[in-house]
Amino acid sequence: MANKKFEEFIPDLQPWNIYEERLEQHFVANGVEEEAIKVAILISSVSAPTYTLLRDLCFPEAPKTKTFAELSQLLATHYGGQVSTWRERCTFFDLRQETEEKIADWYARIRSAAVTCKFGADLTKVLLNKFVSGMCPSKILDRLCEEDEKATMEQMVSLAMKTENAIMASKTSSRSTVNVHVIDHQQASSSSSSRVRRQGQDGGWQHGTRRTMHGSSNVNVNSSVNQMSKCKICGNKHKNSCKYKDYICNICKKIGHLARVCLAHKNSVNFIDSEAEEDIYTLDSIESRIVDLCHVQVKVDNPFKIQVKIEGKIYEMIIDSGAGISAITKETYINNFSHFRLTSDDLLLKSYEGSVFSPEGYFIIDMGYKSKKIPVKLYVVQKGSANILGRDWIKAFNIRLEMMNQIGFHLPQCTLY
């Protein structure tokens, strides 16, 4: 025989409409179809105070003479009261995700709050807008904002949960080590370009060349530069009068030349100043840019590394004053920063072997070093083998890097100020 008894209705524990829905399913589960039995189960399932209230509401008739639907309506009107739809909507639109609240919990909370708002056919659209706009600032929100506005509710919730899981997984996974390079910053003033020495795989020393210049597909950069004489003021090759003739040298403090060509600088310590003179380009009218990336380097056992703070995590990177930009490997991007959308530009990079290629793109992120926190543009490089901080980072943080090269086969010594 089916169980006809149902749990007691307690107004302080649950609203009547929820209790009514559960009671109706109890009827279905137990095959209760007769109206008189439904009324009897309802009357026997309420407490004595509730039954007394029900008698008063039915007076002068007895509750047993009413139908189940009539009794339910009386109790719903009494316990539910008159709900203000606009007040419920104000409460709904004021909802905000808590900092540690899971995506699933946040989604469930806004759906629950929408029940009494009577959004009708617009329910899904309103829920989607609230789901995104009510989220607290986070990587998850940044990722959702990259999606097209035509994305469905299911797609956005699924994407948010996947991003949340990926972030949680990345916090527990260990970061893999990467190969790094360090720079030999010795300059030879007799060369037409900055020449350095690098240690090859065989332990011997070879020569490499670093150039930072603009370039384009319809201009032969090398031939154009080689036809010009080297300027004694700035060290570049150009035809016109040098625009740096009135500049003050950062080494000897005399007017008329830059530090790169200073005679007092020969056989002394190299440095990178806050004005980043190495970033002066020789062909200003050419639209595209070619920037060296790890082109000037010495392969040693102890490259110059520093620790920076990004999004609350510590990352170890190397300082590469031979690189015109700061860059990370694609592997680092995928494992740690894939929630940032990459932006493309016309930048071209020159690899260590001399080949020119385009980066995957760049994103801008706040980077902290010591007590400073500055937005830094990080390029993502498919061919990269190291995470590097270039001259743009050095200039942004106003850092001087001195590299003392000794004659012979001694390794460079670095000091960071």
C-alpha positions in Angstrom: 0.0 0.0 0.0 1.3 3.4 -0.9 2.4 5.8 1.8 -0.2 8.6 2.2 1.6 10.4 5.0 3.6 13.5 4.2 5.9 15.7 6.3 4.5 18.5 8.4 4.3 22.0 7.0 6.2 24.4 9.2 5.9 28.0 7.9 9.2 29.2 9.4 11.2 26.5 7.5 9.9 26.8 3.9 7.5 28.9 1.9 4.1 27.5 1.1 4.6 27.4 -2.7 7.7 25.1 -2.2 5.8 22.9 0.2 2.8 22.7 -2.2 5.0 21.6 -5.1 6.6 18.8 -3.1 3.1 17.7 -1.8 1.8 17.5 -5.4 4.8 15.3 -6.3 4.0 13.2 -3.3 0.5 12.6 -4.7 2.0 11.5 -8.0 4.5 9.2 -6.4 1.8 7.5 -4.4 -0.9 7.4 -7.0 -3.2 9.7 -5.1 -5.9 11.0 -7.5 -9.1 11.3 -5.4 -9.8 14.9 -4.3 -11.1 13.8 -0.9 -7.8 12.0 -0.2 -5.7 14.9 -1.3 -7.6 17.2 1.1 -7.3 14.7 4.0 -3.5 14.4 3.5 -3.1 18.2 3.4 -5.2 18.7 6.6 -3.3 16.0 8.4 0.1 17.4 7.3 -0.2 20.8 8.9 0.4 21.7 12.5 -2.3 22.5 15.0 -1.8 26.3 14.8 -1.9 26.1 11.0 -5.1 24.1 10.9 -6.7 26.6 13.3 -5.7 29.3 10.9 -7.1 27.3 8.0 -10.4 26.9 9.8 -10.7 30.6 10.3 -9.9 31.3 6.7 -12.7 28.8 5.6 -15.3 30.0 8.1 -18.2 29.5 8.0 -17.4 26.4 6.1 -15.2 23.6 7.3 -11.8 23.0 5.6 -12.8 19.4 4.6 -15.6 20.9 2.4 -13.1 22.7 0.2 -11.1 21.3 -2.7 -7.3 20.9 -2.5 -6.8 23.8 -4.9 -9.0 26.1 -2.8 -7.2 25.2 0.4 -3.8 25.8 -1.3 -4.9 29.2 -2.5 -6.0 30.3 1.0 -2.7 29.3 2.5 -0.6 30.7 -0.3 -2.4 34.1 0.0 -1.9 34.1 3.8 1.7 33.1 3.9 2.9 34.5 0.6 1.5 38.0 1.0 1.6 40.4 -1.9 5.1 40.3 -3.5 6.3 43.5 -5.2 7.8 42.5 -8.5 9.8 45.7 -8.8 11.2 45.3 -5.4 12.2 41.7 -6.3 13.9 43.0 -9.5 15.8 45.7 -7.5 17.1 43.0 -5.3 18.0 40.8 -8.3 19.9 43.5 -10.1 21.8 44.5 -7.0 23.3 41.0 -6.7 27.1 40.8 -6.8 29.4 37.7 -6.8 31.4 37.2 -3.7 35.2 37.1 -4.0 35.5 33.4 -3.2 32.1 32.4 -4.5 32.3 29.5 -7.1 30.8 30.0 -10.5 28.2 27.2 -9.9 27.1 28.9 -6.7 26.9 32.3 -8.3 24.8 31.0 -11.2 22.5 29.1 -8.8 22.0 32.2 -6.7 20.9 34.5 -9.5 18.6 31.9 -10.9 17.0 31.6 -7.5 16.6 35.4 -7.1 14.9 35.6 -10.6 12.0 33.3 -9.6 9.8 36.1 -8.2 10.9 38.7 -10.8 8.5 37.6 -13.5 10.9 38.2 -16.4 8.9 35.9 -18.6 10.3 35.3 -22.1 13.3 37.6 -21.3 14.5 35.4 -18.4 17.4 33.8 -20.2 18.7 37.1 -21.6 18.4 38.9 -18.2 20.1 36.0 -16.5 23.0 36.1 -18.9 23.5 39.8 -18.5 23.5 39.5 -14.7 25.7 36.5 -14.7 28.5 38.4 -16.5 28.0 42.0 -15.2 27.6 40.8 -11.6 30.9 38.9 -11.5 33.7 40.2 -9.4 36.8 41.4 -11.3 38.9 38.3 -12.1 40.6 36.4 -14.9 37.3 34.6 -15.4 35.5 37.8 -16.1 38.3 39.0 -18.4 37.9 35.7 -20.4 34.1 36.0 -20.7 34.4 39.6 -21.9 36.4 38.3 -24.9 33.4 36.3 -26.2 30.9 37.5 -28.8 27.7 39.0 -27.4 25.7 36.3 -29.3 27.1 33.6 -27.0 24.4 31.6 -25.2 23.8 31.2 -21.5 25.0 27.6 -21.6 28.2 28.5 -23.5 29.1 31.4 -21.1 28.5 29.3 -17.9 30.5 26.4 -19.4 33.4 28.7 -20.4 33.4 30.3 -16.9 33.6 26.9 -15.2 36.4 25.7 -17.5 38.4 28.8 -16.9 37.8 28.5 -13.1 39.0 24.9 -13.2 42.1 25.8 -15.3 43.1 28.6 -12.8 42.7 26.2 -9.9 44.8 23.6 -11.6 47.5 26.1 -12.5 47.9 27.1 -8.9 48.8 23.5 -7.9 51.0 22.7 -10.9 54.7 23.4 -10.8 56.1 25.7 -13.4 58.6 24.1 -15.8 62.1 25.5 -16.1 63.2 27.2 -19.3 66.5 27.7 -21.0 67.9 31.2 -20.5 70.5 33.4 -22.1 72.6 36.3 -20.7 74.1 39.2 -22.6 77.7 40.1 -23.2 77.4 43.8 -23.6 81.0 44.6 -24.7 80.9 47.1 -27.6 83.6 47.6 -30.2 83.7 51.2 -31.4 85.6 50.4 -34.5 82.7 48.4 -36.0 79.9 49.9 -38.0 77.4 48.3 -35.7 77.4 47.1 -32.1 79.5 44.0 -32.1 79.7 41.5 -29.3 81.3 38.2 -28.5 79.4 35.1 -27.6 80.6 31.7 -26.5 79.7 29.0 -28.9 78.7 25.4 -28.1 82.3 24.3 -28.6 83.6 26.7 -25.9 85.2 29.0 -28.5 84.3 32.7 -29.0 82.4 34.0 -32.1 81.2 37.4 -33.1 77.6 38.5 -33.6 76.0 41.7 -34.6 73.0 43.6 -33.0 70.9 46.0 -35.0 67.7 47.7 -33.9 66.0 49.5 -36.8 62.8 50.0 -38.7 62.3 48.0 -41.8 59.7 47.3 -44.5 59.1 44.9 -47.4 59.8 47.4 -50.1 63.1 48.8 -48.6 66.4 47.1 -48.6 67.5 48.1 -45.1 71.0 46.7 -45.2 72.0 48.2 -48.5 70.5 51.6 -47.6 72.4 51.8 -44.4 75.7 50.5 -45.7 75.7 53.3 -48.4 75.7 56.0 -45.6 78.6 57.0 -43.4 78.4 56.4 -39.6 77.4 59.6 -37.7 80.0 60.7 -35.1 77.2 62.2 -33.0 74.8 59.3 -32.6 76.6 56.3 -34.1 73.8 55.6 -36.7 74.0 55.9 -40.4 72.0 58.7 -42.0 72.3 61.4 -44.7 70.9 64.5 -43.0 72.2 66.6 -40.2 72.0 64.6 -36.9 69.1 65.7 -34.7 71.1 64.7 -31.6 73.8 67.3 -32.1 72.6 69.3 -29.1 72.1 66.4 -26.8 74.2 66.0 -23.6 76.3 62.8 -23.3 75.3 60.7 -20.3 79.0 59.6 -19.7 81.2 62.7 -20.2 78.3 65.2 -19.8 79.5 67.2 -22.9 77.2 68.5 -25.6 77.4 67.1 -29.1 77.1 63.3 -29.0 75.4 60.4 -27.4 76.9 57.9 -24.9 77.2 55.2 -27.5 79.9 57.1 -29.4 81.6 58.7 -26.4 85.4 58.4 -26.6 85.6 58.4 -22.9 83.5 55.3 -23.0 86.1 53.2 -24.7 87.5 50.3 -22.6 85.2 51.2 -19.7 82.0 49.8 -18.2 78.9 49.7 -20.5 75.5 50.8 -19.1 72.0 51.3 -20.1 70.6 54.7 -19.1 67.0 55.8 -18.4 66.8 57.5 -21.8 67.3 54.1 -23.5 69.5 55.5 -26.3 69.8 52.0 -27.8 66.1 52.4 -28.9 66.9 55.2 -31.3 65.9 54.0 -34.8 67.8 54.9 -38.0 65.0 54.9 -40.5 62.1 56.8 -39.0 60.0 56.8 -42.2 59.7 53.0 -42.6 56.4 51.7 -41.2 57.2 48.2 -40.0 59.8 47.4 -37.2 62.5 44.9 -36.8 63.6 44.3 -33.2 66.4 42.0 -32.0 65.3 39.2 -29.7 68.0 37.3 -27.9 70.3 38.2 -30.8 73.1 39.4 -28.5 73.8 36.7 -25.9 76.4 34.6 -24.2 75.5 31.0 -23.3 76.7 30.6 -19.7 75.8 28.5 -16.8 74.6 31.4 -14.6 72.6 33.9 -16.6 71.5 37.1 -14.9 68.0 36.4 -13.5 65.6 38.4 -11.4 62.3 37.7 -9.8 59.2 39.7 -10.7 55.6 39.5 -9.3 52.7 39.1 -11.7 49.2 38.6 -10.5 50.4 37.6 -7.1 52.8 35.0 -8.3 56.6 35.1 -8.5 58.2 34.5 -11.9 61.9 34.2 -12.6 63.0 36.0 -15.8 66.3 37.1 -17.3 67.4 40.7 -18.1 68.4 40.9 -21.8 69.5 44.4 -22.7 70.1 43.2 -26.2 66.4 42.7 -26.7 64.3 45.7 -27.6 61.1 44.2 -26.1 60.1 42.0 -23.2 58.8 38.6 -24.2 57.7 35.2 -22.9 57.6 31.8 -24.5 54.3 30.5 -25.9 54.5 27.7 -23.3 54.6 30.2 -20.5 51.7 32.0 -22.0 49.5 28.9 -22.4 50.3 27.7 -18.8 49.8 31.0 -17.0 48.3 33.8 -19.1 46.0 32.3 -21.7 43.1 34.2 -20.2 44.6 37.3 -21.8 43.7 37.9 -25.4 46.7 38.6 -27.6 46.9 41.8 -29.7 48.7 41.8 -33.0 50.9 44.6 -34.4 53.4 45.0 -37.2 56.5 44.2 -35.1 59.0 41.8 -36.6 61.6 40.0 -34.5 65.1 38.9 -35.4 66.2 35.6 -33.8 69.6 34.6 -32.6 70.3 32.9 -36.0 69.3 36.1 -37.9 65.9 35.0 -39.2 63.0 37.5 -39.1 59.6 36.4 -37.8 56.4 37.8 -36.3 55.5 37.2 -32.6 52.2 35.5 -31.7 51.0 38.9 -30.3 51.3 40.8 -27.1 49.2 41.6 -24.0 49.7 44.2 -21.3 49.9 43.2 -17.6 50.9 44.8 -14.3 54.3 43.6 -13.2 55.9 44.3 -9.8 59.5 44.6 -9.0 60.6 45.6 -5.5 58.2 48.4 -4.5 57.1 49.4 -8.0 54.2 48.1 -10.1 54.0 49.1 -13.7 52.0 47.9 -16.7 54.3 46.0 -19.1 53.8 44.9 -22.7 54.7 41.2 -23.0 55.1 39.7 -26.4 54.5 35.9 -26.9 57.2 34.2 -29.0 56.7 30.8 -30.6 60.4 30.3 -31.1 61.5 31.7 -27.7 63.4 29.5 -25.3 63.5 32.0 -22.4 61.3 34.6 -20.6 63.2 37.9 -21.0 62.9 41.5 -19.9 64.2 43.8 -22.5 65.1 47.5 -22.7 61.5 48.6 -22.5 61.2 47.0 -19.0 64.6 48.4 -18.0 63.5 51.9 -19.0 60.0 51.6 -17.4 61.5 50.7 -14.0 64.4 53.2 -14.4 67.0 50.6 -13.8 70.7 50.8 -14.7 72.4 47.5 -15.6 76.2 47.4 -15.6 78.1 44.6 -17.2 81.8 44.4 -16.6 83.6 42.3 -19.3 87.1 41.3 -18.7 89.5 40.5 -21.5 89.9 36.8 -22.1 87.5 34.0 -21.3 86.1 35.3 -18.0 82.3 35.4 -17.6 80.6 38.8 -17.4 79.7 40.2 -13.9 76.4 42.0 -13.5 75.2 44.6 -11.0 71.6 45.8 -10.9 70.8 49.2 -9.4 
